[in-house]
Structure formats: structure tokens, C-alpha cells
């Protein structure tokens, strides 16, 4: 590998590590501030396990559907690369999240006080 490739990899993984660190440290500070002010930190746990399983199940099925659509389209169009595969995956996953939102919209309104 050349020096620029090594630097690009170091920058990528450095940024990834920094983003993960900032996510967890910010989340910890927010929760500590809520606890110090006497409020309940349970507001972060809005999705129950069954709803979370439904969400991820819908997303995984949609990713599989998007891969199938993308690969079938690539084969029928005689393309050399995955031109339509990645957009099809993201479109189907986004549609699955929208479906999840509309399915659980009523239950979230009942849970909040």
C-alpha cells in the first residue's frame, strides 16, 4: 500500500472511533444531567423489545427484497456492476421503516404521558 492509502484508512477508522466515542459520551452526559435534575432517564427506552424486533425484521426483509430487485435488474440490463442494487436496498429499507412507523404510530401516542 502507498502512503496515501494508509493515511486514508487511518483517517477513516480514526473518524469512526471518534464518532462512536462522541455518541456514547454525549448519551452518558445527557442521562447524568437528567438524573441530577431529578427526572427519569427512562425516556430513552421508548421502544419495547417486541416493537424493536418488528422494526428490524421489516428492515431485514426489505434489504433482502432490495437485493433481489437490484440483482435481477442488473442481470436483465446486462450491467457490469451493481448500478441499481444499492439504491434498491436503501429505498426498500427506507420503505420498511416508514411501514414500521405507520404500524406503531398509535401505540407510541398511548405510551407517552
C-alpha angles and dihedrals in degrees: 000000000000125000094257092054091051091048091049091052092047091049092048096050092040091055091045091052092046092050092051091047092050092048094054097039092049092047090050092049092049092051093046090051090052092049092047091052090051098250126131116259090206091098088089092062099069101133117072120218093255092052091047090052090050091050095050092042091055092047094050093048090048092050089053090048091049091050090050093049093045096047092045091050092047092051094047092048093046093232122167097219141031094277098152100019099084097044089047091053093050094045092050093045090050091050090051091054090049090050089050090051093052092045094051100033094102096047093053092053090054094050097054117081 
